[in-house]
Every structure is written in structure tokens, then in C-alpha cells.
Amino acid sequence: MTVVSLFSLKGAPGVTTLASLLGAAWAGSRTVVLVEADPAGGDLAARFGLSARVGWSSLASSTRRSGGIPTLDPHLQTLPGGLPVLVAARGPERRPAASDEGAAIRSGPAGTSEESPGVTVVDLGRLGADDAVSESWLDVSDASLVVVRGDVSSAVHLRDRLEHLAAACRGRLGIVVVAGAYSGRDLHDFTGVASVADVPFDPAAAATAGGGTGSGRRLERSPLWLAAVRLAVQLESRSEGGEDRSADTGASDAPPSPPPAAGRTDRPPGEPSHTAHRRLRDDLGRLFGAARPSDTPERPADDVRRMGA
């Protein structure tokens, strides 16, 4: 099984919605299971009218009764569109990756094998500072994607926790930026972490994907869905040993190009990359009280070095 974990560090940038769309987009080529492992979970059951008793709760009960690794299939439910999901229950049922429950999840549902491997998309929600269960899933993940907004506070928060995150993910860390003034490439230059995708601001599609009213056909034509498809294709290429492996190291001298912007962006149209770097630098300077006049001509590389100082 290929394991991909998604999480955030602050706010609510849409981890559950993106994880659901990623699983649905990936499901065309492989067997995919969405695992809701958010410590404050239960969102999917509430959004889609699923039973909270079938999921982590029933999987933990089955493990206790059998005294071994249970079969995953009886504990899965289905989201609209057919994506199998293991829903979360608030409380101690959420288990580490090394547990029997974790082994059942990583073995996958019936039909997956070494010859026909599947994909497990793990929604970890917001990663707390001392969340050993979530970090155990990061440790076994083939890719760990931190979902952030493209703003100053998110960039600083990511950089402050970067050393610990890189160790927890064993270097397989990538950034997914959801809207905002700065792109994934900007945050890559600031933090050194590979940019995997830029996701547009698309509240109508996000509401439909989250169980709200809306047309499924309209969702499939939305910028948000197209971004999820691009992300699935990119991750599939990496899992098959493609050339683009920059997220494996967390940093690269040649970061992957983010997908073309498919929706709203807060960057002024046509603004060159070095101008965005300078704006980010100046915003950080104002935040920390550093006097850095924006009218001084400097190269982007100099901007990045000063930000990282």
C-alpha cells in the first residue's frame, strides 16, 4: 500500500475536503481507502450521514475480540461517488500505525496485494505539538503533505516547526498551498520544503465536496477538482518511481513546478516571482519590526537568505 498523509499546522485550510477529493481523484487507477485519523474527527460521518459506530470504533472492537489483525473491509463505509472510508470516532479508538488496527489499514481492503497495491489517504487534521499517534502515521507514510494557506503567519509557523516535522516525516515532506498571496514556490524558497501543489480558492466546490448542496457534474469541472486530479497524478508518478522525487528529501535545488493556477489567487495578475518574494520579505519585516525598504533592488536569492537568517 502507498500511504499518503495530509495535515495542517494551524487554522482550517481544508485538509479533510482535500483528502476526500484526492482519494476520489486517485481511485480511477488503484484501490483507494480514505482514513479519517483526525484527533478531532467525526466530520465525515456528520457530513454524509454515516454511522460513527462503523469505522475506527468497530475496528478497535474487532481487534480486541480477535486478538490479532482484523480484516479491514467490514469497517469501511462509502462516500457519495464510491470512495471507501474509515470514519473517525472521537476518543481513544484512533490507533498508531504500528498497532494491529494500523496493520489492518496498511494491508488494505480485499483485492490489494503486492502485485496490485492500493493507496491509503490518511487525514490527520491539525497536527498538535505532542501528537504521537499522528506522528506514527507520518513515519510510515510514503508522502506527507502539510496543507497551508499562502500567507505570512502560515509561512512562519511552518518554518518554526520544520526541523521536527522533517524528522517525523523522515524527509518525505511536501507543501500544498491553499490560495493566499504566496504560492507553493514562494514557500519553497522560504522554507526549503518541496512545493507539491497549489490549490485554488473555490468555496462552492469545497462546499459540494463537503456534503453540501451542489451538482456533482459541476464539481468535476471545478478548479478545485482539477487541482486534486493533478495532485493525484503527481503522487502516482512518484509512487511508481518517476523522476520527480523532490518531496522525498523535503528540499531540492530544482523544486517541481506547481500545477498551473486553476482558480482565484491573491497575487496580482502578472506579478513576477521576485516581486512576490520581496512582498513576503517585507511582510515578515513588518511582523518582526525589521526595517527593510522595499524599493531597494535585490535579487530573489538575497531575499530568501535574509528571510532565513
C-alpha positions as a LaTeX table, in Angstrom:
\begin{tabular}{lrrr}
\hline
Residue & $x$ (\AA) & $y$ (\AA) & $z$ (\AA) \\
\hline
Met1 & 0.00 & 0.00 & 0.00 \\
Thr2 & 1.09 & 3.53 & $-0.74$ \\
Val3 & 0.35 & 5.73 & 2.29 \\
Val4 & $-0.14$ & 9.48 & 1.84 \\
Ser5 & $-0.87$ & 11.61 & 4.90 \\
Leu6 & $-2.31$ & 15.13 & 4.86 \\
Phe7 & $-2.27$ & 17.50 & 7.82 \\
Ser8 & $-2.24$ & 21.16 & 8.78 \\
Leu9 & $-0.41$ & 23.10 & 11.48 \\
Lys10 & $-2.87$ & 25.91 & 12.15 \\
Gly11 & $-6.32$ & 27.07 & 11.17 \\
Ala12 & $-8.62$ & 25.06 & 8.94 \\
Pro13 & $-7.22$ & 25.12 & 5.39 \\
Gly14 & $-9.46$ & 22.25 & 4.24 \\
Val15 & $-7.46$ & 19.09 & 4.95 \\
Thr16 & $-10.49$ & 16.76 & 5.11 \\
Thr17 & $-12.01$ & 18.15 & 1.92 \\
Leu18 & $-8.70$ & 17.91 & 0.04 \\
Ala19 & $-8.06$ & 14.38 & 1.34 \\
Ser20 & $-11.52$ & 13.29 & 0.17 \\
Leu21 & $-11.03$ & 14.80 & $-3.28$ \\
Leu22 & $-7.53$ & 13.36 & $-3.59$ \\
Gly23 & $-8.83$ & 9.87 & $-2.76$ \\
Ala24 & $-11.66$ & 10.22 & $-5.26$ \\
Ala25 & $-9.32$ & 11.51 & $-7.97$ \\
Trp26 & $-6.83$ & 8.70 & $-7.38$ \\
Ala27 & $-9.44$ & 5.95 & $-7.29$ \\
Gly28 & $-9.58$ & 5.62 & $-11.08$ \\
Ser29 & $-6.22$ & 3.87 & $-11.25$ \\
Arg30 & $-5.94$ & 1.99 & $-7.93$ \\
Thr31 & $-7.96$ & 0.80 & $-4.95$ \\
Val32 & $-8.05$ & 3.75 & $-2.58$ \\
Val33 & $-9.17$ & 4.00 & 1.06 \\
Leu34 & $-9.64$ & 7.27 & 2.92 \\
Val35 & $-8.76$ & 7.04 & 6.62 \\
Glu36 & $-10.06$ & 9.78 & 8.91 \\
Ala37 & $-7.41$ & 9.89 & 11.63 \\
Asp38 & $-8.02$ & 13.42 & 12.86 \\
Pro39 & $-7.92$ & 13.53 & 16.68 \\
Ala40 & $-10.90$ & 15.91 & 16.48 \\
Gly41 & $-12.53$ & 13.80 & 13.77 \\
Gly42 & $-16.04$ & 12.64 & 13.12 \\
Asp43 & $-16.58$ & 15.21 & 10.35 \\
Leu44 & $-17.19$ & 12.73 & 7.53 \\
Ala45 & $-19.85$ & 10.78 & 9.42 \\
Ala46 & $-21.65$ & 14.02 & 10.25 \\
Arg47 & $-21.35$ & 15.50 & 6.76 \\
Phe48 & $-22.53$ & 12.45 & 4.86 \\
Gly49 & $-24.88$ & 10.78 & 7.33 \\
Leu50 & $-22.62$ & 7.79 & 8.01 \\
Ser51 & $-22.61$ & 5.67 & 11.14 \\
Ala52 & $-20.00$ & 6.62 & 13.74 \\
Arg53 & $-20.15$ & 3.04 & 15.04 \\
Val54 & $-18.66$ & 1.58 & 11.87 \\
Gly55 & $-15.08$ & 2.71 & 11.43 \\
Trp56 & $-12.27$ & 3.12 & 13.93 \\
Ser57 & $-14.67$ & 2.18 & 16.73 \\
Ser58 & $-15.71$ & $-1.16$ & 15.21 \\
Leu59 & $-12.14$ & $-1.86$ & 14.04 \\
Ala60 & $-10.83$ & $-1.44$ & 17.60 \\
Ser61 & $-13.58$ & $-3.71$ & 18.96 \\
Ser62 & $-12.81$ & $-6.37$ & 16.35 \\
Thr63 & $-9.12$ & $-6.23$ & 17.26 \\
Arg64 & $-9.87$ & $-6.74$ & 20.94 \\
Arg65 & $-12.14$ & $-9.70$ & 20.21 \\
Ser66 & $-9.85$ & $-11.45$ & 17.74 \\
Gly67 & $-6.58$ & $-10.70$ & 19.49 \\
Gly68 & $-4.91$ & $-10.16$ & 16.12 \\
Ile69 & $-5.02$ & $-8.20$ & 12.89 \\
Pro70 & $-8.64$ & $-7.95$ & 11.67 \\
Thr71 & $-9.94$ & $-7.63$ & 8.13 \\
Leu72 & $-10.49$ & $-4.03$ & 7.14 \\
Asp73 & $-13.47$ & $-4.37$ & 4.78 \\
Pro74 & $-16.31$ & $-4.75$ & 7.36 \\
His75 & $-15.32$ & $-1.43$ & 8.93 \\
Leu76 & $-15.42$ & 0.67 & 5.75 \\
Gln77 & $-18.32$ & 2.81 & 4.60 \\
Thr78 & $-18.76$ & 4.58 & 1.28 \\
Leu79 & $-18.83$ & 8.26 & 0.44 \\
Pro80 & $-21.01$ & 9.57 & $-2.41$ \\
Gly81 & $-19.14$ & 8.59 & $-5.56$ \\
Gly82 & $-17.96$ & 5.26 & $-4.12$ \\
Leu83 & $-14.80$ & 6.12 & $-2.14$ \\
Pro84 & $-14.34$ & 3.70 & 0.81 \\
Val85 & $-13.73$ & 5.49 & 4.10 \\
Leu86 & $-12.80$ & 4.53 & 7.65 \\
Val87 & $-14.54$ & 7.18 & 9.72 \\
Ala88 & $-13.15$ & 8.55 & 12.95 \\
Ala89 & $-14.71$ & 8.43 & 16.38 \\
Arg90 & $-13.74$ & 10.98 & 18.97 \\
Gly91 & $-11.78$ & 9.28 & 21.70 \\
Pro92 & $-9.13$ & 6.59 & 22.10 \\
Glu93 & $-10.17$ & 4.38 & 19.15 \\
Arg94 & $-7.68$ & 6.14 & 16.85 \\
Arg95 & $-4.58$ & 3.97 & 16.98 \\
Pro96 & $-0.89$ & 4.27 & 15.98 \\
Ala97 & 0.36 & 2.92 & 12.66 \\
Ala98 & 2.28 & 0.14 & 14.43 \\
Ser99 & $-0.84$ & $-1.21$ & 16.18 \\
Asp100 & $-2.93$ & $-4.15$ & 14.93 \\
Glu101 & $-5.52$ & $-1.66$ & 13.68 \\
Gly102 & $-2.79$ & 0.21 & 11.85 \\
Ala103 & $-1.54$ & $-3.03$ & 10.30 \\
Ala104 & $-5.05$ & $-3.80$ & 9.05 \\
Ile105 & $-5.30$ & $-0.36$ & 7.46 \\
Arg106 & $-1.90$ & $-0.63$ & 5.81 \\
Ser107 & $-2.75$ & $-4.10$ & 4.48 \\
Gly108 & $-5.70$ & $-2.56$ & 2.69 \\
Pro109 & $-9.09$ & $-3.95$ & 1.73 \\
Ala110 & $-9.70$ & $-7.17$ & $-0.15$ \\
Gly111 & $-8.21$ & $-7.13$ & $-3.62$ \\
Thr112 & $-5.00$ & $-5.30$ & $-2.73$ \\
Ser113 & $-1.68$ & $-7.13$ & $-2.77$ \\
Glu114 & 1.96 & $-6.65$ & $-3.65$ \\
Glu115 & 1.02 & $-7.27$ & $-7.28$ \\
Ser116 & $-1.96$ & $-4.90$ & $-7.08$ \\
Pro117 & $-1.10$ & $-2.34$ & $-4.40$ \\
Gly118 & $-3.64$ & 0.17 & $-3.20$ \\
Val119 & $-3.47$ & 3.67 & $-1.77$ \\
Thr120 & $-4.33$ & 4.81 & 1.75 \\
Val121 & $-5.02$ & 8.53 & 2.11 \\
Val122 & $-4.79$ & 9.49 & 5.79 \\
Asp123 & $-6.49$ & 12.66 & 7.02 \\
Leu124 & $-4.61$ & 13.69 & 10.18 \\
Gly125 & $-6.35$ & 17.04 & 10.61 \\
Arg126 & $-4.44$ & 19.60 & 12.62 \\
Leu127 & $-1.14$ & 18.20 & 13.92 \\
Gly128 & $-0.61$ & 19.02 & 17.58 \\
Ala129 & 2.79 & 19.56 & 19.15 \\
Asp130 & 2.71 & 16.26 & 21.08 \\
Asp131 & 0.52 & 14.02 & 18.92 \\
Ala132 & 2.39 & 10.69 & 18.97 \\
Val133 & $-0.40$ & 8.83 & 17.12 \\
Ser134 & $-0.38$ & 11.21 & 14.16 \\
Glu135 & 3.41 & 11.22 & 14.05 \\
Ser136 & 3.41 & 7.43 & 13.88 \\
Trp137 & 1.39 & 7.72 & 10.64 \\
Leu138 & 3.82 & 10.31 & 9.29 \\
Asp139 & 6.64 & 7.86 & 9.98 \\
Val140 & 5.12 & 5.15 & 7.73 \\
Ser141 & 3.84 & 7.50 & 5.01 \\
Asp142 & 5.37 & 7.45 & 1.56 \\
Ala143 & 4.49 & 11.15 & 1.30 \\
Ser144 & 3.41 & 13.61 & 3.99 \\
Leu145 & 1.70 & 16.77 & 2.78 \\
Val146 & 1.34 & 19.79 & 5.02 \\
Val147 & $-1.62$ & 21.88 & 3.87 \\
Val148 & $-1.09$ & 25.59 & 4.50 \\
Arg149 & $-2.54$ & 28.89 & 3.41 \\
Gly150 & $-0.35$ & 31.18 & 1.36 \\
Asp151 & 0.04 & 33.88 & 4.00 \\
Val152 & 2.77 & 35.21 & 6.25 \\
Ser153 & 1.64 & 33.63 & 9.51 \\
Ser154 & 1.40 & 30.17 & 7.92 \\
Ala155 & 4.87 & 30.52 & 6.40 \\
Val156 & 6.39 & 31.49 & 9.76 \\
His157 & 4.52 & 28.74 & 11.62 \\
Leu158 & 5.76 & 26.13 & 9.14 \\
Arg159 & 9.34 & 27.29 & 9.39 \\
Asp160 & 9.25 & 27.27 & 13.19 \\
Arg161 & 8.21 & 23.60 & 13.26 \\
Leu162 & 10.15 & 22.48 & 10.22 \\
Glu163 & 13.02 & 20.68 & 11.95 \\
His164 & 10.69 & 18.48 & 13.98 \\
Leu165 & 8.39 & 17.86 & 11.02 \\
Ala166 & 11.23 & 16.81 & 8.72 \\
Ala167 & 12.38 & 14.27 & 11.30 \\
Ala168 & 8.85 & 12.93 & 11.91 \\
Cys169 & 8.27 & 12.54 & 8.16 \\
Arg170 & 11.76 & 11.11 & 7.57 \\
Gly171 & 12.30 & 13.79 & 4.96 \\
Arg172 & 9.26 & 12.89 & 2.85 \\
Leu173 & 7.53 & 16.23 & 3.40 \\
Gly174 & 5.84 & 18.42 & 0.80 \\
Ile175 & 3.81 & 21.63 & 0.86 \\
Val176 & 0.30 & 22.07 & $-0.53$ \\
Val177 & $-0.70$ & 25.74 & $-0.57$ \\
Val178 & $-4.38$ & 26.66 & $-0.48$ \\
Ala179 & $-4.93$ & 30.11 & $-2.02$ \\
Gly180 & $-3.42$ & 33.20 & $-0.42$ \\
Ala181 & $-0.92$ & 35.83 & $-1.52$ \\
Tyr182 & 2.01 & 33.42 & $-1.86$ \\
Ser183 & 2.39 & 30.32 & $-3.97$ \\
Gly184 & 3.94 & 26.99 & $-3.16$ \\
Arg185 & 7.12 & 28.09 & $-4.92$ \\
Asp186 & 7.31 & 31.16 & $-2.67$ \\
Leu187 & 7.01 & 28.97 & 0.43 \\
His188 & 9.55 & 26.53 & $-1.01$ \\
Asp189 & 12.05 & 29.37 & $-1.36$ \\
Phe190 & 11.33 & 30.49 & 2.20 \\
Thr191 & 11.42 & 27.06 & 3.90 \\
Gly192 & 13.35 & 24.77 & 1.54 \\
Val193 & 10.48 & 22.25 & 1.51 \\
Ala194 & 9.31 & 20.98 & $-1.87$ \\
Ser195 & 6.14 & 22.51 & $-3.28$ \\
Val196 & 3.80 & 19.72 & $-4.38$ \\
Ala197 & 0.66 & 21.63 & $-5.39$ \\
Asp198 & $-1.18$ & 24.93 & $-5.36$ \\
Val199 & $-4.89$ & 24.55 & $-4.64$ \\
Pro200 & $-7.23$ & 27.37 & $-5.72$ \\
Phe201 & $-9.80$ & 29.18 & $-3.62$ \\
Asp202 & $-13.04$ & 27.51 & $-4.68$ \\
Pro203 & $-15.62$ & 27.71 & $-1.87$ \\
Ala204 & $-18.57$ & 26.49 & $-3.98$ \\
Ala205 & $-16.78$ & 23.29 & $-4.99$ \\
Ala206 & $-15.45$ & 22.79 & $-1.44$ \\
Ala207 & $-18.99$ & 23.04 & $-0.06$ \\
Thr208 & $-20.25$ & 20.44 & $-2.54$ \\
Ala209 & $-17.32$ & 18.12 & $-1.80$ \\
Gly210 & $-18.03$ & 18.52 & 1.92 \\
Gly211 & $-21.58$ & 17.23 & 1.65 \\
Gly212 & $-23.36$ & 20.48 & 0.85 \\
Thr213 & $-25.75$ & 21.15 & $-1.96$ \\
Gly214 & $-24.43$ & 21.29 & $-5.49$ \\
Ser215 & $-24.08$ & 19.36 & $-8.72$ \\
Gly216 & $-21.57$ & 16.53 & $-8.93$ \\
Arg217 & $-21.06$ & 17.37 & $-12.58$ \\
Arg218 & $-20.26$ & 20.97 & $-11.69$ \\
Leu219 & $-17.79$ & 19.74 & $-9.06$ \\
Glu220 & $-16.00$ & 17.65 & $-11.69$ \\
Arg221 & $-15.49$ & 20.77 & $-13.80$ \\
Ser222 & $-14.34$ & 22.92 & $-10.88$ \\
Pro223 & $-10.79$ & 24.27 & $-10.40$ \\
Leu224 & $-10.66$ & 22.50 & $-7.03$ \\
Trp225 & $-11.34$ & 19.08 & $-8.56$ \\
Leu226 & $-8.82$ & 19.68 & $-11.34$ \\
Ala227 & $-6.19$ & 20.57 & $-8.73$ \\
Ala228 & $-6.94$ & 17.31 & $-6.86$ \\
Val229 & $-6.55$ & 15.34 & $-10.11$ \\
Arg230 & $-3.18$ & 16.98 & $-10.81$ \\
Leu231 & $-2.06$ & 16.18 & $-7.27$ \\
Ala232 & $-3.11$ & 12.53 & $-7.64$ \\
Val233 & $-1.28$ & 12.22 & $-10.96$ \\
Gln234 & 1.87 & 13.74 & $-9.47$ \\
Leu235 & 1.80 & 11.46 & $-6.41$ \\
Glu236 & 1.11 & 8.41 & $-8.58$ \\
Ser237 & 4.13 & 9.27 & $-10.71$ \\
Arg238 & 6.30 & 9.47 & $-7.61$ \\
Ser239 & 4.99 & 6.21 & $-6.18$ \\
Glu240 & 5.90 & 4.48 & $-9.44$ \\
Gly241 & 9.47 & 5.73 & $-9.19$ \\
Gly242 & 9.17 & 8.64 & $-11.59$ \\
Glu243 & 11.87 & 11.23 & $-11.98$ \\
Asp244 & 10.18 & 13.84 & $-9.79$ \\
Arg245 & 11.17 & 12.77 & $-6.26$ \\
Ser246 & 11.85 & 16.14 & $-4.63$ \\
Ala247 & 9.30 & 15.59 & $-1.83$ \\
Asp248 & 11.33 & 12.56 & $-0.66$ \\
Thr249 & 14.07 & 14.85 & 0.59 \\
Gly250 & 11.92 & 17.73 & 1.76 \\
Ala251 & 14.11 & 20.14 & $-0.19$ \\
Ser252 & 15.60 & 20.28 & $-3.64$ \\
Asp253 & 17.71 & 22.60 & $-5.71$ \\
Ala254 & 15.19 & 22.08 & $-8.51$ \\
Pro255 & 11.71 & 22.04 & $-6.94$ \\
Pro256 & 8.84 & 20.66 & $-9.00$ \\
Ser257 & 6.76 & 23.17 & $-10.86$ \\
Pro258 & 3.37 & 23.61 & $-9.19$ \\
Pro259 & 0.27 & 22.90 & $-11.29$ \\
Pro260 & $-0.97$ & 25.86 & $-13.31$ \\
Ala261 & $-3.18$ & 28.14 & $-11.27$ \\
Ala262 & $-6.72$ & 26.92 & $-11.86$ \\
Gly263 & $-8.68$ & 29.41 & $-9.80$ \\
Arg264 & $-8.51$ & 32.52 & $-7.72$ \\
Thr265 & $-5.17$ & 33.76 & $-6.50$ \\
Asp266 & $-4.50$ & 36.81 & $-4.40$ \\
Arg267 & $-1.25$ & 37.56 & $-6.21$ \\
Pro268 & $-1.73$ & 40.49 & $-8.63$ \\
Pro269 & $-2.01$ & 39.21 & $-12.22$ \\
Gly270 & 1.33 & 39.12 & $-13.98$ \\
Glu271 & 3.34 & 39.81 & $-10.84$ \\
Pro272 & 6.83 & 38.33 & $-11.29$ \\
Ser273 & 8.09 & 35.79 & $-8.77$ \\
His274 & 10.83 & 38.05 & $-7.36$ \\
Thr275 & 8.20 & 40.69 & $-6.53$ \\
Ala276 & 6.23 & 38.10 & $-4.54$ \\
His277 & 9.42 & 37.16 & $-2.69$ \\
Arg278 & 10.00 & 40.82 & $-1.85$ \\
Arg279 & 6.43 & 41.24 & $-0.61$ \\
Leu280 & 6.81 & 38.19 & 1.62 \\
Arg281 & 10.10 & 39.55 & 2.95 \\
Asp282 & 8.59 & 42.96 & 3.67 \\
Asp283 & 5.54 & 41.43 & 5.35 \\
Leu284 & 7.84 & 39.41 & 7.60 \\
Gly285 & 9.91 & 42.51 & 8.28 \\
Arg286 & 6.85 & 44.41 & 9.44 \\
Leu287 & 5.79 & 41.42 & 11.53 \\
Phe288 & 9.10 & 41.29 & 13.39 \\
Gly289 & 9.91 & 45.00 & 13.29 \\
Ala290 & 12.79 & 44.78 & 10.84 \\
Ala291 & 13.34 & 47.81 & 8.62 \\
Arg292 & 13.72 & 46.51 & 5.06 \\
Pro293 & 12.83 & 49.12 & 2.44 \\
Ser294 & 11.05 & 47.54 & $-0.50$ \\
Asp295 & 12.45 & 49.97 & $-3.03$ \\
Thr296 & 15.98 & 48.58 & $-2.74$ \\
Pro297 & 16.74 & 46.44 & $-5.81$ \\
Glu298 & 17.72 & 42.97 & $-4.67$ \\
Arg299 & 17.79 & 39.53 & $-6.21$ \\
Pro300 & 15.24 & 36.89 & $-5.08$ \\
Ala301 & 18.07 & 34.73 & $-3.72$ \\
Asp302 & 19.17 & 37.58 & $-1.46$ \\
Asp303 & 15.57 & 37.96 & $-0.24$ \\
Val304 & 15.36 & 34.30 & 0.67 \\
Arg305 & 18.68 & 34.29 & 2.51 \\
Arg306 & 17.63 & 37.30 & 4.56 \\
Met307 & 14.30 & 35.73 & 5.43 \\
Gly308 & 16.02 & 32.56 & 6.61 \\
Ala309 & 18.57 & 34.44 & 8.69 \\
\hline
\end{tabular}
